[in-house]
Amino acid sequence: MIIQSWVRFVRYVVHNEKAIEWKDVPGYRETLKALLEELKYRYIDTYTHALIEAVRSFCSNPRVLNAVIRISFSKTNKFDSAAVWKTMQMTQRWFLKLTQ
């Protein structure tokens, strides 16, 4: 929740999301790295709603979306239909964020 609020605040301050140079925002790289490491560390089944939503907050950047999708699909057991379904649902939410 803190991450979502932080991203919303940055967007509010800048007023134009397309003009945000995220790499220049203090703490952005560290926060993103921590989220990506958390995705790599956990199994798909243990991704919490808060983690999924925190990642979703960063998915307006296509490069981040690409990294997140690679990580989540590499962690998915293709023989576990529940894990595949959960991964597809997460991916759908992340793509919807990109189009907003």
PDB file as gemmi writes it, atoms N, CA and C in Angstrom:
CRYST1    1.000    1.000    1.000  90.00  90.00  90.00 P 1                      
ATOM      1  N   MET A   1       0.812  -1.196   0.000  1.00  0.00           N  
ATOM      2  CA  MET A   1       0.000   0.000   0.000  1.00  0.00           C  
ATOM      3  C   MET A   1       0.858   1.264   0.000  1.00  0.00           C  
ATOM      4  N   ILE A   2       1.980   1.203   0.674  1.00  0.00           N  
ATOM      5  CA  ILE A   2       2.866   2.366   0.711  1.00  0.00           C  
ATOM      6  C   ILE A   2       3.394   2.664  -0.682  1.00  0.00           C  
ATOM      7  N   ILE A   3       3.743   1.616  -1.403  1.00  0.00           N  
ATOM      8  CA  ILE A   3       4.292   1.801  -2.751  1.00  0.00           C  
ATOM      9  C   ILE A   3       3.250   2.420  -3.666  1.00  0.00           C  
ATOM     10  N   GLN A   4       2.018   1.937  -3.594  1.00  0.00           N  
ATOM     11  CA  GLN A   4       0.952   2.505  -4.430  1.00  0.00           C  
ATOM     12  C   GLN A   4       0.751   3.980  -4.109  1.00  0.00           C  
ATOM     13  N   SER A   5       0.746   4.315  -2.841  1.00  0.00           N  
ATOM     14  CA  SER A   5       0.572   5.715  -2.443  1.00  0.00           C  
ATOM     15  C   SER A   5       1.737   6.569  -2.927  1.00  0.00           C  
ATOM     16  N   TRP A   6       2.936   6.032  -2.846  1.00  0.00           N  
ATOM     17  CA  TRP A   6       4.122   6.758  -3.307  1.00  0.00           C  
ATOM     18  C   TRP A   6       4.045   7.030  -4.810  1.00  0.00           C  
ATOM     19  N   VAL A   7       3.660   6.023  -5.590  1.00  0.00           N  
ATOM     20  CA  VAL A   7       3.536   6.194  -7.047  1.00  0.00           C  
ATOM     21  C   VAL A   7       2.447   7.215  -7.367  1.00  0.00           C  
ATOM     22  N   ARG A   8       1.310   7.139  -6.671  1.00  0.00           N  
ATOM     23  CA  ARG A   8       0.230   8.115  -6.895  1.00  0.00           C  
ATOM     24  C   ARG A   8       0.695   9.525  -6.576  1.00  0.00           C  
ATOM     25  N   PHE A   9       1.454   9.676  -5.492  1.00  0.00           N  
ATOM     26  CA  PHE A   9       1.956  10.993  -5.106  1.00  0.00           C  
ATOM     27  C   PHE A   9       2.881  11.568  -6.178  1.00  0.00           C  
ATOM     28  N   VAL A  10       3.787  10.748  -6.691  1.00  0.00           N  
ATOM     29  CA  VAL A  10       4.696  11.219  -7.747  1.00  0.00           C  
ATOM     30  C   VAL A  10       3.896  11.645  -8.970  1.00  0.00           C  
ATOM     31  N   ARG A  11       2.906  10.860  -9.344  1.00  0.00           N  
ATOM     32  CA  ARG A  11       2.071  11.216 -10.500  1.00  0.00           C  
ATOM     33  C   ARG A  11       1.305  12.510 -10.246  1.00  0.00           C  
ATOM     34  N   TYR A  12       0.845  12.709  -9.032  1.00  0.00           N  
ATOM     35  CA  TYR A  12       0.110  13.920  -8.672  1.00  0.00           C  
ATOM     36  C   TYR A  12       1.010  15.149  -8.751  1.00  0.00           C  
ATOM     37  N   VAL A  13       2.217  15.023  -8.240  1.00  0.00           N  
ATOM     38  CA  VAL A  13       3.149  16.150  -8.223  1.00  0.00           C  
ATOM     39  C   VAL A  13       3.553  16.547  -9.638  1.00  0.00           C  
ATOM     40  N   VAL A  14       3.775  15.571 -10.498  1.00  0.00           N  
ATOM     41  CA  VAL A  14       4.245  15.858 -11.857  1.00  0.00           C  
ATOM     42  C   VAL A  14       3.102  16.299 -12.769  1.00  0.00           C  
ATOM     43  N   HIS A  15       1.902  15.865 -12.522  1.00  0.00           N  
ATOM     44  CA  HIS A  15       0.694  16.211 -13.280  1.00  0.00           C  
ATOM     45  C   HIS A  15       0.609  15.539 -14.647  1.00  0.00           C  
ATOM     46  N   ASN A  16       1.715  15.173 -15.250  1.00  0.00           N  
ATOM     47  CA  ASN A  16       1.708  14.550 -16.569  1.00  0.00           C  
ATOM     48  C   ASN A  16       2.533  13.272 -16.486  1.00  0.00           C  
ATOM     49  N   GLU A  17       1.844  12.144 -16.402  1.00  0.00           N  
ATOM     50  CA  GLU A  17       2.533  10.870 -16.203  1.00  0.00           C  
ATOM     51  C   GLU A  17       3.517  10.568 -17.327  1.00  0.00           C  
ATOM     52  N   LYS A  18       3.209  10.984 -18.533  1.00  0.00           N  
ATOM     53  CA  LYS A  18       4.101  10.722 -19.668  1.00  0.00           C  
ATOM     54  C   LYS A  18       5.420  11.486 -19.534  1.00  0.00           C  
ATOM     55  N   ALA A  19       5.424  12.557 -18.761  1.00  0.00           N  
ATOM     56  CA  ALA A  19       6.624  13.377 -18.609  1.00  0.00           C  
ATOM     57  C   ALA A  19       7.510  12.922 -17.450  1.00  0.00           C  
ATOM     58  N   ILE A  20       7.060  11.942 -16.695  1.00  0.00           N  
ATOM     59  CA  ILE A  20       7.827  11.497 -15.536  1.00  0.00           C  
ATOM     60  C   ILE A  20       9.065  10.732 -16.003  1.00  0.00           C  
ATOM     61  N   GLU A  21      10.202  11.155 -15.530  1.00  0.00           N  
ATOM     62  CA  GLU A  21      11.445  10.409 -15.722  1.00  0.00           C  
ATOM     63  C   GLU A  21      11.647   9.591 -14.451  1.00  0.00           C  
ATOM     64  N   TRP A  22      11.078   8.392 -14.430  1.00  0.00           N  
ATOM     65  CA  TRP A  22      11.063   7.593 -13.218  1.00  0.00           C  
ATOM     66  C   TRP A  22      12.459   7.337 -12.677  1.00  0.00           C  
ATOM     67  N   LYS A  23      13.430   7.191 -13.562  1.00  0.00           N  
ATOM     68  CA  LYS A  23      14.790   6.909 -13.097  1.00  0.00           C  
ATOM     69  C   LYS A  23      15.359   8.043 -12.252  1.00  0.00           C  
ATOM     70  N   ASP A  24      14.803   9.240 -12.407  1.00  0.00           N  
ATOM     71  CA  ASP A  24      15.272  10.397 -11.648  1.00  0.00           C  
ATOM     72  C   ASP A  24      14.535  10.595 -10.323  1.00  0.00           C  
ATOM     73  N   VAL A  25      13.493   9.826 -10.086  1.00  0.00           N  
ATOM     74  CA  VAL A  25      12.723   9.939  -8.842  1.00  0.00           C  
ATOM     75  C   VAL A  25      13.494   9.219  -7.730  1.00  0.00           C  
ATOM     76  N   PRO A  26      13.792   9.910  -6.637  1.00  0.00           N  
ATOM     77  CA  PRO A  26      14.550   9.279  -5.546  1.00  0.00           C  
ATOM     78  C   PRO A  26      13.847   8.022  -5.022  1.00  0.00           C  
ATOM     79  N   GLY A  27      14.593   6.945  -4.936  1.00  0.00           N  
ATOM     80  CA  GLY A  27      14.065   5.698  -4.398  1.00  0.00           C  
ATOM     81  C   GLY A  27      13.418   4.783  -5.414  1.00  0.00           C  
ATOM     82  N   TYR A  28      13.238   5.255  -6.644  1.00  0.00           N  
ATOM     83  CA  TYR A  28      12.545   4.448  -7.654  1.00  0.00           C  
ATOM     84  C   TYR A  28      13.306   3.158  -7.958  1.00  0.00           C  
ATOM     85  N   ARG A  29      14.565   3.281  -8.271  1.00  0.00           N  
ATOM     86  CA  ARG A  29      15.350   2.098  -8.648  1.00  0.00           C  
ATOM     87  C   ARG A  29      15.423   1.086  -7.511  1.00  0.00           C  
ATOM     88  N   GLU A  30      15.630   1.570  -6.316  1.00  0.00           N  
ATOM     89  CA  GLU A  30      15.735   0.675  -5.168  1.00  0.00           C  
ATOM     90  C   GLU A  30      14.415  -0.048  -4.908  1.00  0.00           C  
ATOM     91  N   THR A  31      13.320   0.691  -5.002  1.00  0.00           N  
ATOM     92  CA  THR A  31      12.004   0.097  -4.773  1.00  0.00           C  
ATOM     93  C   THR A  31      11.680  -0.919  -5.850  1.00  0.00           C  
ATOM     94  N   LEU A  32      11.944  -0.566  -7.096  1.00  0.00           N  
ATOM     95  CA  LEU A  32      11.684  -1.489  -8.198  1.00  0.00           C  
ATOM     96  C   LEU A  32      12.538  -2.741  -8.065  1.00  0.00           C  
ATOM     97  N   LYS A  33      13.794  -2.573  -7.735  1.00  0.00           N  
ATOM     98  CA  LYS A  33      14.681  -3.726  -7.563  1.00  0.00           C  
ATOM     99  C   LYS A  33      14.172  -4.643  -6.454  1.00  0.00           C  
ATOM    100  N   ALA A  34      13.719  -4.061  -5.359  1.00  0.00           N  
ATOM    101  CA  ALA A  34      13.188  -4.860  -4.248  1.00  0.00           C  
ATOM    102  C   ALA A  34      11.948  -5.640  -4.678  1.00  0.00           C  
ATOM    103  N   LEU A  35      11.075  -5.005  -5.450  1.00  0.00           N  
ATOM    104  CA  LEU A  35       9.877  -5.700  -5.933  1.00  0.00           C  
ATOM    105  C   LEU A  35      10.244  -6.852  -6.862  1.00  0.00           C  
ATOM    106  N   LEU A  36      11.165  -6.612  -7.782  1.00  0.00           N  
ATOM    107  CA  LEU A  36      11.577  -7.664  -8.709  1.00  0.00           C  
ATOM    108  C   LEU A  36      12.256  -8.816  -7.971  1.00  0.00           C  
ATOM    109  N   GLU A  37      13.058  -8.505  -6.973  1.00  0.00           N  
ATOM    110  CA  GLU A  37      13.694  -9.557  -6.170  1.00  0.00           C  
ATOM    111  C   GLU A  37      12.646 -10.367  -5.410  1.00  0.00           C  
ATOM    112  N   GLU A  38      11.639  -9.697  -4.912  1.00  0.00           N  
ATOM    113  CA  GLU A  38      10.566 -10.401  -4.199  1.00  0.00           C  
ATOM    114  C   GLU A  38       9.823 -11.342  -5.146  1.00  0.00           C  
ATOM    115  N   LEU A  39       9.586 -10.892  -6.371  1.00  0.00           N  
ATOM    116  CA  LEU A  39       8.939 -11.756  -7.363  1.00  0.00           C  
ATOM    117  C   LEU A  39       9.805 -12.975  -7.664  1.00  0.00           C  
ATOM    118  N   LYS A  40      11.103 -12.775  -7.768  1.00  0.00           N  
ATOM    119  CA  LYS A  40      12.016 -13.885  -8.057  1.00  0.00           C  
ATOM    120  C   LYS A  40      12.089 -14.867  -6.893  1.00  0.00           C  
ATOM    121  N   TYR A  41      12.023 -14.356  -5.686  1.00  0.00           N  
ATOM    122  CA  TYR A  41      12.186 -15.174  -4.489  1.00  0.00           C  
ATOM    123  C   TYR A  41      10.974 -16.068  -4.217  1.00  0.00           C  
ATOM    124  N   ARG A  42       9.793 -15.536  -4.428  1.00  0.00           N  
ATOM    125  CA  ARG A  42       8.561 -16.249  -4.075  1.00  0.00           C  
ATOM    126  C   ARG A  42       8.084 -17.163  -5.200  1.00  0.00           C  
ATOM    127  N   TYR A  43       7.308 -18.171  -4.810  1.00  0.00           N  
ATOM    128  CA  TYR A  43       6.590 -18.986  -5.778  1.00  0.00           C  
ATOM    129  C   TYR A  43       5.320 -18.241  -6.173  1.00  0.00           C  
ATOM    130  N   ILE A  44       4.827 -18.513  -7.351  1.00  0.00           N  
ATOM    131  CA  ILE A  44       3.619 -17.848  -7.851  1.00  0.00           C  
ATOM    132  C   ILE A  44       2.469 -17.984  -6.852  1.00  0.00           C  
ATOM    133  N   ASP A  45       2.336 -19.157  -6.258  1.00  0.00           N  
ATOM    134  CA  ASP A  45       1.233 -19.401  -5.321  1.00  0.00           C  
ATOM    135  C   ASP A  45       1.301 -18.519  -4.084  1.00  0.00           C  
ATOM    136  N   THR A  46       2.486 -18.000  -3.781  1.00  0.00           N  
ATOM    137  CA  THR A  46       2.631 -17.197  -2.566  1.00  0.00           C  
ATOM    138  C   THR A  46       2.678 -15.695  -2.842  1.00  0.00           C  
ATOM    139  N   TYR A  47       2.433 -15.285  -4.086  1.00  0.00           N  
ATOM    140  CA  TYR A  47       2.340 -13.851  -4.383  1.00  0.00           C  
ATOM    141  C   TYR A  47       1.111 -13.307  -3.668  1.00  0.00           C  
ATOM    142  N   THR A  48       1.310 -12.328  -2.831  1.00  0.00           N  
ATOM    143  CA  THR A  48       0.186 -11.735  -2.108  1.00  0.00           C  
ATOM    144  C   THR A  48      -0.501 -10.687  -2.983  1.00  0.00           C  
ATOM    145  N   HIS A  49      -1.707 -10.352  -2.604  1.00  0.00           N  
ATOM    146  CA  HIS A  49      -2.454  -9.312  -3.325  1.00  0.00           C  
ATOM    147  C   HIS A  49      -1.689  -7.990  -3.278  1.00  0.00           C  
ATOM    148  N   ALA A  50      -1.102  -7.693  -2.130  1.00  0.00           N  
ATOM    149  CA  ALA A  50      -0.345  -6.442  -1.983  1.00  0.00           C  
ATOM    150  C   ALA A  50       0.858  -6.410  -2.924  1.00  0.00           C  
ATOM    151  N   LEU A  51       1.544  -7.535  -3.079  1.00  0.00           N  
ATOM    152  CA  LEU A  51       2.690  -7.601  -3.986  1.00  0.00           C  
ATOM    153  C   LEU A  51       2.245  -7.407  -5.432  1.00  0.00           C  
ATOM    154  N   ILE A  52       1.173  -8.061  -5.812  1.00  0.00           N  
ATOM    155  CA  ILE A  52       0.651  -7.937  -7.176  1.00  0.00           C  
ATOM    156  C   ILE A  52       0.248  -6.496  -7.463  1.00  0.00           C  
ATOM    157  N   GLU A  53      -0.410  -5.851  -6.519  1.00  0.00           N  
ATOM    158  CA  GLU A  53      -0.836  -4.463  -6.712  1.00  0.00           C  
ATOM    159  C   GLU A  53       0.349  -3.499  -6.709  1.00  0.00           C  
ATOM    160  N   ALA A  54       1.357  -3.786  -5.899  1.00  0.00           N  
ATOM    161  CA  ALA A  54       2.551  -2.935  -5.893  1.00  0.00           C  
ATOM    162  C   ALA A  54       3.250  -2.995  -7.249  1.00  0.00           C  
ATOM    163  N   VAL A  55       3.371  -4.194  -7.790  1.00  0.00           N  
ATOM    164  CA  VAL A  55       3.972  -4.354  -9.117  1.00  0.00           C  
ATOM    165  C   VAL A  55       3.111  -3.652 -10.160  1.00  0.00           C  
ATOM    166  N   ARG A  56       1.813  -3.766 -10.020  1.00  0.00           N  
ATOM    167  CA  ARG A  56       0.881  -3.123 -10.958  1.00  0.00           C  
ATOM    168  C   ARG A  56       1.095  -1.609 -11.000  1.00  0.00           C  
ATOM    169  N   SER A  57       1.441  -1.028  -9.873  1.00  0.00           N  
ATOM    170  CA  SER A  57       1.683   0.415  -9.819  1.00  0.00           C  
ATOM    171  C   SER A  57       2.848   0.832 -10.711  1.00  0.00           C  
ATOM    172  N   PHE A  58       3.799  -0.068 -10.905  1.00  0.00           N  
ATOM    173  CA  PHE A  58       4.976   0.231 -11.713  1.00  0.00           C  
ATOM    174  C   PHE A  58       4.804  -0.136 -13.185  1.00  0.00           C  
ATOM    175  N   CYS A  59       3.709  -0.785 -13.531  1.00  0.00           N  
ATOM    176  CA  CYS A  59       3.557  -1.339 -14.875  1.00  0.00           C  
ATOM    177  C   CYS A  59       3.161  -0.332 -15.947  1.00  0.00           C  
ATOM    178  N   SER A  60       3.168   0.939 -15.652  1.00  0.00           N  
ATOM    179  CA  SER A  60       2.939   1.915 -16.717  1.00  0.00           C  
ATOM    180  C   SER A  60       4.202   2.071 -17.566  1.00  0.00           C  
ATOM    181  N   ASN A  61       5.304   1.504 -17.105  1.00  0.00           N  
ATOM    182  CA  ASN A  61       6.562   1.488 -17.842  1.00  0.00           C  
ATOM    183  C   ASN A  61       6.676   0.137 -18.559  1.00  0.00           C  
ATOM    184  N   PRO A  62       6.686   0.117 -19.903  1.00  0.00           N  
ATOM    185  CA  PRO A  62       6.741  -1.156 -20.638  1.00  0.00           C  
ATOM    186  C   PRO A  62       7.966  -2.009 -20.315  1.00  0.00           C  
ATOM    187  N   ARG A  63       9.086  -1.394 -19.995  1.00  0.00           N  
ATOM    188  CA  ARG A  63      10.279  -2.174 -19.640  1.00  0.00           C  
ATOM    189  C   ARG A  63      10.070  -2.940 -18.341  1.00  0.00           C  
ATOM    190  N   VAL A  64       9.428  -2.293 -17.406  1.00  0.00           N  
ATOM    191  CA  VAL A  64       9.133  -2.960 -16.131  1.00  0.00           C  
ATOM    192  C   VAL A  64       8.156  -4.100 -16.373  1.00  0.00           C  
ATOM    193  N   LEU A  65       7.143  -3.842 -17.173  1.00  0.00           N  
ATOM    194  CA  LEU A  65       6.152  -4.873 -17.481  1.00  0.00           C  
ATOM    195  C   LEU A  65       6.828  -6.086 -18.107  1.00  0.00           C  
ATOM    196  N   ASN A  66       7.741  -5.866 -19.025  1.00  0.00           N  
ATOM    197  CA  ASN A  66       8.459  -6.964 -19.667  1.00  0.00           C  
ATOM    198  C   ASN A  66       9.221  -7.796 -18.636  1.00  0.00           C  
ATOM    199  N   ALA A  67       9.932  -7.146 -17.741  1.00  0.00           N  
ATOM    200  CA  ALA A  67      10.699  -7.862 -16.714  1.00  0.00           C  
ATOM    201  C   ALA A  67       9.783  -8.648 -15.785  1.00  0.00           C  
ATOM    202  N   VAL A  68       8.686  -8.036 -15.392  1.00  0.00           N  
ATOM    203  CA  VAL A  68       7.743  -8.680 -14.476  1.00  0.00           C  
ATOM    204  C   VAL A  68       7.120  -9.914 -15.124  1.00  0.00           C  
ATOM    205  N   ILE A  69       6.752  -9.801 -16.376  1.00  0.00           N  
ATOM    206  CA  ILE A  69       6.143 -10.939 -17.074  1.00  0.00           C  
ATOM    207  C   ILE A  69       7.157 -12.069 -17.238  1.00  0.00           C  
ATOM    208  N   ARG A  70       8.377 -11.733 -17.584  1.00  0.00           N  
ATOM    209  CA  ARG A  70       9.414 -12.770 -17.706  1.00  0.00           C  
ATOM    210  C   ARG A  70       9.604 -13.515 -16.392  1.00  0.00           C  
ATOM    211  N   ILE A  71       9.684 -12.767 -15.318  1.00  0.00           N  
ATOM    212  CA  ILE A  71       9.888 -13.398 -14.009  1.00  0.00           C  
ATOM    213  C   ILE A  71       8.703 -14.283 -13.654  1.00  0.00           C  
ATOM    214  N   SER A  72       7.495 -13.755 -13.791  1.00  0.00           N  
ATOM    215  CA  SER A  72       6.320 -14.522 -13.364  1.00  0.00           C  
ATOM    216  C   SER A  72       6.119 -15.776 -14.212  1.00  0.00           C  
ATOM    217  N   PHE A  73       6.338 -15.696 -15.519  1.00  0.00           N  
ATOM    218  CA  PHE A  73       6.172 -16.886 -16.347  1.00  0.00           C  
ATOM    219  C   PHE A  73       7.294 -17.894 -16.114  1.00  0.00           C  
ATOM    220  N   SER A  74       8.491 -17.427 -15.807  1.00  0.00           N  
ATOM    221  CA  SER A  74       9.582 -18.368 -15.531  1.00  0.00           C  
ATOM    222  C   SER A  74       9.354 -19.109 -14.214  1.00  0.00           C  
ATOM    223  N   LYS A  75       8.595 -18.509 -13.308  1.00  0.00           N  
ATOM    224  CA  LYS A  75       8.298 -19.136 -12.022  1.00  0.00           C  
ATOM    225  C   LYS A  75       7.069 -20.044 -12.078  1.00  0.00           C  
ATOM    226  N   THR A  76       6.362 -20.038 -13.205  1.00  0.00           N  
ATOM    227  CA  THR A  76       5.113 -20.787 -13.322  1.00  0.00           C  
ATOM    228  C   THR A  76       5.373 -22.202 -13.827  1.00  0.00           C  
ATOM    229  N   ASN A  77       4.843 -23.175 -13.117  1.00  0.00           N  
ATOM    230  CA  ASN A  77       4.921 -24.567 -13.544  1.00  0.00           C  
ATOM    231  C   ASN A  77       3.847 -24.788 -14.606  1.00  0.00           C  
ATOM    232  N   LYS A  78       4.262 -25.094 -15.819  1.00  0.00           N  
ATOM    233  CA  LYS A  78       3.294 -25.224 -16.916  1.00  0.00           C  
ATOM    234  C   LYS A  78       2.369 -26.423 -16.749  1.00  0.00           C  
ATOM    235  N   PHE A  79       2.684 -27.332 -15.838  1.00  0.00           N  
ATOM    236  CA  PHE A  79       1.836 -28.485 -15.592  1.00  0.00           C  
ATOM    237  C   PHE A  79       0.861 -28.258 -14.434  1.00  0.00           C  
ATOM    238  N   ASP A  80       0.927 -27.099 -13.817  1.00  0.00           N  
ATOM    239  CA  ASP A  80       0.036 -26.738 -12.713  1.00  0.00           C  
ATOM    240  C   ASP A  80      -0.978 -25.728 -13.238  1.00  0.00           C  
ATOM    241  N   SER A  81      -2.169 -26.201 -13.533  1.00  0.00           N  
ATOM    242  CA  SER A  81      -3.172 -25.333 -14.168  1.00  0.00           C  
ATOM    243  C   SER A  81      -3.565 -24.154 -13.276  1.00  0.00           C  
ATOM    244  N   ALA A  82      -3.580 -24.345 -11.972  1.00  0.00           N  
ATOM    245  CA  ALA A  82      -3.929 -23.239 -11.069  1.00  0.00           C  
ATOM    246  C   ALA A  82      -2.864 -22.142 -11.126  1.00  0.00           C  
ATOM    247  N   ALA A  83      -1.602 -22.535 -11.171  1.00  0.00           N  
ATOM    248  CA  ALA A  83      -0.518 -21.547 -11.248  1.00  0.00           C  
ATOM    249  C   ALA A  83      -0.546 -20.819 -12.588  1.00  0.00           C  
ATOM    250  N   VAL A  84      -0.814 -21.555 -13.661  1.00  0.00           N  
ATOM    251  CA  VAL A  84      -0.909 -20.926 -14.988  1.00  0.00           C  
ATOM    252  C   VAL A  84      -2.058 -19.927 -15.003  1.00  0.00           C  
ATOM    253  N   TRP A  85      -3.186 -20.318 -14.430  1.00  0.00           N  
ATOM    254  CA  TRP A  85      -4.355 -19.433 -14.391  1.00  0.00           C  
ATOM    255  C   TRP A  85      -4.049 -18.164 -13.595  1.00  0.00           C  
ATOM    256  N   LYS A  86      -3.410 -18.324 -12.440  1.00  0.00           N  
ATOM    257  CA  LYS A  86      -3.070 -17.160 -11.613  1.00  0.00           C  
ATOM    258  C   LYS A  86      -2.102 -16.240 -12.356  1.00  0.00           C  
ATOM    259  N   THR A  87      -1.133 -16.815 -13.035  1.00  0.00           N  
ATOM    260  CA  THR A  87      -0.173 -16.008 -13.797  1.00  0.00           C  
ATOM    261  C   THR A  87      -0.874 -15.244 -14.905  1.00  0.00           C  
ATOM    262  N   MET A  88      -1.795 -15.885 -15.588  1.00  0.00           N  
ATOM    263  CA  MET A  88      -2.532 -15.211 -16.660  1.00  0.00           C  
ATOM    264  C   MET A  88      -3.396 -14.074 -16.105  1.00  0.00           C  
ATOM    265  N   GLN A  89      -4.011 -14.281 -14.962  1.00  0.00           N  
ATOM    266  CA  GLN A  89      -4.815 -13.223 -14.347  1.00  0.00           C  
ATOM    267  C   GLN A  89      -3.946 -12.034 -13.943  1.00  0.00           C  
ATOM    268  N   MET A  90      -2.787 -12.311 -13.352  1.00  0.00           N  
ATOM    269  CA  MET A  90      -1.879 -11.228 -12.973  1.00  0.00           C  
ATOM    270  C   MET A  90      -1.425 -10.463 -14.210  1.00  0.00           C  
ATOM    271  N   THR A  91      -1.066 -11.200 -15.245  1.00  0.00           N  
ATOM    272  CA  THR A  91      -0.596 -10.573 -16.480  1.00  0.00           C  
ATOM    273  C   THR A  91      -1.676  -9.685 -17.079  1.00  0.00           C  
ATOM    274  N   GLN A  92      -2.908 -10.152 -17.051  1.00  0.00           N  
ATOM    275  CA  GLN A  92      -4.017  -9.347 -17.567  1.00  0.00           C  
ATOM    276  C   GLN A  92      -4.138  -8.036 -16.796  1.00  0.00           C  
ATOM    277  N   ARG A  93      -4.048  -8.093 -15.478  1.00  0.00           N  
ATOM    278  CA  ARG A  93      -4.141  -6.873 -14.659  1.00  0.00           C  
ATOM    279  C   ARG A  93      -3.008  -5.912 -14.990  1.00  0.00           C  
ATOM    280  N   TRP A  94      -1.809  -6.461 -15.182  1.00  0.00           N  
ATOM    281  CA  TRP A  94      -0.653  -5.617 -15.479  1.00  0.00           C  
ATOM    282  C   TRP A  94      -0.772  -4.973 -16.856  1.00  0.00           C  
ATOM    283  N   PHE A  95      -1.271  -5.728 -17.841  1.00  0.00           N  
ATOM    284  CA  PHE A  95      -1.460  -5.148 -19.175  1.00  0.00           C  
ATOM    285  C   PHE A  95      -2.541  -4.068 -19.159  1.00  0.00           C  
ATOM    286  N   LEU A  96      -3.587  -4.287 -18.388  1.00  0.00           N  
ATOM    287  CA  LEU A  96      -4.635  -3.268 -18.281  1.00  0.00           C  
ATOM    288  C   LEU A  96      -4.072  -1.983 -17.697  1.00  0.00           C  
ATOM    289  N   LYS A  97      -3.168  -2.095 -16.753  1.00  0.00           N  
ATOM    290  CA  LYS A  97      -2.538  -0.906 -16.172  1.00  0.00           C  
ATOM    291  C   LYS A  97      -1.727  -0.165 -17.229  1.00  0.00           C  
ATOM    292  N   LEU A  98      -1.079  -0.899 -18.110  1.00  0.00           N  
ATOM    293  CA  LEU A  98      -0.278  -0.283 -19.164  1.00  0.00           C  
ATOM    294  C   LEU A  98      -1.155   0.522 -20.115  1.00  0.00           C  
ATOM    295  N   THR A  99      -2.364   0.063 -20.361  1.00  0.00           N  
ATOM    296  CA  THR A  99      -3.248   0.748 -21.308  1.00  0.00           C  
ATOM    297  C   THR A  99      -3.987   1.927 -20.691  1.00  0.00           C  
ATOM    298  N   GLN A 100      -3.948   2.067 -19.382  1.00  0.00           N  
ATOM    299  CA  GLN A 100      -4.669   3.169 -18.725  1.00  0.00           C  
ATOM    300  C   GLN A 100      -3.904   4.462 -18.831  1.00  0.00           C  
TER     301      GLN A 100                                                      
END                                                                             
